[in-house]
Amino acid sequence: MQKNEEMNVQKLKEYISTYKNFLKKDRELKEMYKWETLKIFQKNWDIEAPDFGKMYDACLQNSTTKRLWKKESWFPKEMMMKLIAIDPEFARRMFRSLFDEEKEVAGRISRFKFGADELLADYKKVYKNSIENNHFHDDSSILYFYLTCRFPEKYTFFTYNTFVKTVERLGVLDLPAVYDLERFGKLTNILNTFVKKDTELLELHQSKRNPEIHFTGDSRLIVHDFYQYVGQ
């Protein structure tokens, strides 16, 4: 482990302990909506679906909130639906490339952003009077959302502010920049290793999930729950 990746292991273990106490006391976790969408995405994703837009829409659903893809002045799902309608086969190729695990993740993300730029330009040609000037996929958080939903055992959500606050509290001196996805991957790998070692934590968290509603398979989404707790 390189020096700038080092965490204070004792602090990390203390935060894991306090998180377990939180799970024991909190009856209903506010983070559970993420696990519902993960289950829905896993059930519906099909890169070969005849109607790619309809399939994409079915994957991004939730019974309680749209906050994963819609906030004030931020609506990537809505824009992606419009872009898919312009050229569904081009959009299909974008997602196929993004999910190609044989290639390096930063390059896949960069190519997806470029493809979204191309689709937005085509959209503006068709809808000349449209005020839409942003596809919202320059924000790496939505791309890590896609990656996590597709490969939950390999990725976790990217929420920069709370992530940086967490690793700062854990003693990381060289804090990652907002677009430093390689550092994000390395640091979340460390968090994942310690979280997954704690069987009590895993059992406590699993007990909060309803198998009929929430994803219960192998996942790093618990790392996001953990660093959201520490960072907030």
N, C-alpha and C positions, 0 to 999 in steps of 0.2 A: 504494500500500500504506500503510495507516495505521501510525502509529508503533508501536502496541502489537502489530502483527502482524509487525514486523521481526525477522528472524533474522540471525545472524552468518553471512554467506554463506561466509566462509573456513572457519569451523568446520563448516558443513554439507558443504562439499566434502571436508574432511579426513575426516569420518565416512563419507562415501560411499566414499572411497579405502580406509579401513580395512575397510569392509563388503565391498568387492570382494576384498581380501586374505583375509578370512574365507571367502568363497565359494570362492576358489581352493584353500584348504586343507581345508575341511570337505567330506568325501565325501558325507555324507547329512544333509541339513538336517532338523532336528526339526520345522520349520514346514510340511513337505510335506503333512501331514494336512489342512491347510486347503484346499489346492489340489485334493485328492481330493474333498472334500465340495462344493466349488464346481462341479466337473465333474458330480457326481451330481445336484446341485440343478438345474443348467442342463438336464440330460437329462430330468428328471422333472417339473419344474414345469408345471402346467396349471391355470389358474384355473377352467376350465370342466369339470374332471374330475368325472364322475358321483359318485364316492366321494371327497369332499374330504379326509376324514381319512386314507384310505389313500394318497392322493397326497402329502399333507403328510408322512406318515411315510416314504414312499419318498424324498423330497427330502433329509431329514435323516439321512443314513447315512454311515458311515465304517468302513473295514476295520481300523483300528488303535486308534481312540480315540473316546470320546463327549464329550470335554472342551468342545467348542463348545456343547453344550446340556445338559451334566450335570456338576456338581461337587458337593462336599459342601454340603448345604443349599441347593442351587441347581439346579432341574431344570425349566426353562421348556418344553422339548419335551414332557415327560411331562404337565405341566399343560395345555398347549395341546391335546394329544390328548384329554384329558378334556373340555375346554371345547368342542372341535369336536363331540364326540359329543352334547353337550347341544343344540346348534343349529348344524349344519354350514353352513346357508345364511347365518346371521348372521356366522359366522366367515369365510366366503367373501367377504362384503361388506367385512369389516374388512381383509382382505388386498388386495382390489381397491382400496380407498381408500388403503391404505399405499403401493401401487405406482403410484398415479396421479401421474405425473411432471409433470402440468400444474399441480399444486398445490404449495405451499411445504412443505418437508420437516418443519419443526418442527410445523406444524399437523397433518400426517398422522400423525406420531408421537403427538401428544397425543390425537388421535381414536382411534388404535388402543389406547392405554392405557385410555381411557374405555370402549371396547368390551369390552376384557378384564375390566374391573371389572364391567360389566353381565353378562357371561357367568359370571363367578365367583359373582355373587349368585344367578343362576339355578341354577348347580350346587349351591350351598348349600341352595336350596329343595328340590331333588330329593333330595340326599343330606344330610339333616338331621343325621346323626351324624358326618359327615365332619370330620376335623381340618384339612382343607385351608383355609388362609386367605390364600394368596399364589399369584398366577398367574405371578409372576416377570417380567412384562413391563413393570413400572415401571422396570426396569433397561434403559437405552437401548442397552446393548451387544447384547442379543438382537435389538433392532429394527434396529440397524445391520448385524447379521449377516444378517437377512432381506434388507435393502436391497442389501447387497454381493452376496449370492448371486443376487439377481434382476437387478441392474444393476452388474456388476463393473467396468465401464468408468467408472462415476460415483461409486462409494462404496468405502470400505474399512472394515474392522472397527474398532470403538471399544473400546480397552482403556485406560481412563482413566489408571491409575497410570503405566504405561510411556510413554504418550503425553505426559503432563505432564512427566515426567522428561526425555524427549527434547527437548521444546521449551525447557525450562529450560537444558539443556546447549547448546542452539543459540542462546542469548542472548535469548530472549523474556522480557521483564520482567514483563508483565502476564499471568500464567498463567491459562488458562481454568478456570472452575468446572466441576464434574462434569456439570452439565446445560446447559452453554453449547455447544449443538450447532452454532450458527452459527460460533463461533470455531473449533471442531473442523474444520468444513468448510473455512474459509478457510486454516487452517494446513496441513491435509493437502493442499489444492490447491497450496500452495507446495512442500511436499515432493514431491508428484507431478511438478511441473514440473521440478525438478532431477534427480530419479531418472530420469525418462523421457528426459532429455537425454543421459544417459550410456549410450551403446549398448553399451559393454563390460559394464557392470553388467547390462543387460537380457539380453545373450547369456549371461553367466555364470549368471544365475538360471534362464533358460530351459533351459540344459543340465542342470540338476538335476531337471527335470520329465520324467516319462515320459508321453508323449501318450496312452498307453492307460489311464492312471490319473489323471493330473492335468490340470486346466484349462490350456490354453495360449493362449487368446485374449486380447484386450485387457482389462486388468484393473488396478485400483489396489490389489489385494491385496498387491502387492510393497511398497507404501508401509507397510502394516502389518508385513510382515516386517522392513523397514528400521527402523521406529521401535521395534519390539520389541527388535531388536539393540542400538540405541543406548540405549534406556531401561533395559535390563537390564545 
